[in-house]
Amino acid sequence: MRLFHPLLITWCLLLLSLFGSDFAQANDDKFDLGPSLNLSPQFCITSIDDNICELDITLEWDDSVTQTVCILSDHEALPKWCAQSADIHSYKFSIEASKDVQFIMTDKASNQTLAGVKLKVTPATEKQVRRRYRNPWSLF
């Protein structure tokens, strides 16, 4: 039985090398996640004093999106925006935020959610002074 063990492993590796790329391609097609919404920049670090981000944001989505879309957010100062036609694939605007902001792209006709992305706002912190845990005169 020990003699066949290396042969069995060799055959399995050979079969995987021959058919593995076909299986991987089939699995990639099966898990197509649909349209994507891209955010630039994706995060902001606030100053220590102000704690508010002031950014120019660009949202872009795939050319595969054939519907007219609307952009919604949970930011109170940003109203709902809808594209004029299906040929528009980006939206640029300015925003002031002190906490994370979620953006959702929906189909204008059906209100179905197509994609979403989050702007991460991180407050800056002061450098912490490390305390020595032993006395300066300690030998150990």
C-alpha positions in Angstrom: 0.0 0.0 0.0 2.9 2.4 0.7 4.1 2.0 -2.9 0.8 3.3 -4.3 0.6 6.3 -2.0 3.2 8.5 -3.9 1.6 7.5 -7.2 -1.9 8.5 -5.9 -0.6 11.9 -4.9 1.1 12.4 -8.2 -2.1 11.6 -10.1 -4.1 13.9 -7.9 -1.7 16.8 -8.5 -1.7 16.1 -12.3 -5.5 16.1 -12.4 -5.6 19.4 -10.4 -3.1 21.0 -12.7 -5.1 20.0 -15.8 -8.6 20.9 -14.6 -8.0 23.3 -11.7 -8.1 26.5 -13.9 -11.4 25.4 -15.4 -12.9 24.9 -11.9 -11.6 28.2 -10.6 -13.0 30.1 -13.6 -16.4 28.4 -13.1 -16.4 29.4 -9.4 -15.5 33.0 -10.3 -18.4 33.3 -12.7 -20.8 31.8 -10.0 -19.8 34.4 -7.4 -20.2 37.6 -9.5 -21.2 40.2 -6.9 -22.8 42.7 -9.3 -22.0 46.4 -9.7 -19.4 48.1 -7.4 -19.3 51.6 -6.0 -15.8 53.1 -5.5 -15.0 55.9 -3.1 -12.0 58.2 -3.3 -10.6 58.9 -0.8 -11.8 56.0 1.4 -10.8 57.5 4.8 -10.0 60.7 6.5 -7.9 61.5 9.6 -9.2 64.5 11.5 -6.9 67.0 13.3 -6.6 66.9 17.1 -8.1 70.4 17.5 -11.0 70.4 15.0 -12.2 66.8 14.8 -14.0 67.4 11.4 -13.0 66.2 7.9 -13.4 68.5 5.0 -13.0 66.5 1.8 -13.7 66.5 -1.9 -15.3 63.1 -2.6 -15.5 61.2 -5.8 -18.0 58.2 -6.2 -17.5 56.1 -9.3 -19.4 53.0 -10.4 -19.0 50.4 -13.1 -19.8 50.9 -16.8 -21.8 47.7 -16.5 -24.5 49.7 -14.6 -27.1 50.4 -17.3 -29.7 52.0 -15.0 -30.0 55.6 -13.9 -28.8 55.6 -10.3 -29.3 57.7 -7.2 -26.8 58.2 -4.3 -28.1 58.2 -0.7 -26.1 58.7 2.5 -26.7 58.8 6.2 -25.0 62.2 6.4 -27.6 64.8 7.4 -26.2 67.6 5.3 -26.0 65.6 2.0 -29.2 65.4 0.1 -30.2 62.5 -2.2 -28.6 62.9 -5.6 -29.9 61.2 -8.8 -28.1 61.1 -12.2 -29.8 62.7 -15.2 -29.0 59.7 -17.5 -27.6 56.1 -17.4 -24.4 57.4 -19.1 -23.2 59.2 -15.9 -20.9 56.9 -13.9 -19.4 59.3 -11.3 -20.5 61.9 -8.8 -18.1 64.6 -7.2 -19.0 66.7 -4.1 -17.6 68.2 -1.0 -18.4 67.0 2.5 -17.7 67.9 6.1 -17.9 64.9 8.5 -17.0 64.0 12.0 -18.1 60.4 11.9 -18.2 57.5 9.3 -20.5 58.1 6.4 -22.3 55.3 4.5 -23.1 55.8 0.7 -25.6 53.6 -1.1 -26.2 53.5 -4.8 -29.8 52.6 -5.8 -31.7 52.2 -9.1 -33.7 55.3 -9.7 -36.7 53.5 -11.2 -37.1 50.6 -8.7 -35.3 52.0 -5.6 -33.4 48.6 -5.5 -30.0 48.9 -3.7 -27.1 48.2 -6.1 -24.0 48.8 -4.1 -22.6 50.6 -1.0 -19.4 52.0 0.4 -18.3 53.7 3.6 -16.1 56.7 4.2 -14.1 56.0 7.4 -13.4 59.0 9.6 -10.6 58.5 12.2 -9.8 61.1 14.8 -6.1 61.9 15.4 -4.8 61.2 18.9 -2.0 62.8 20.8 1.2 60.8 21.2 1.0 58.9 24.4 3.9 59.2 26.8 5.1 55.7 27.8 5.5 55.3 31.5 8.5 53.4 32.8 7.3 50.5 35.0 10.5 50.1 36.9 12.5 52.5 39.0 15.5 54.2 37.4 17.8 52.8 40.1 16.6 49.2 39.6 19.3 46.7 38.6 16.8 44.3 36.9 
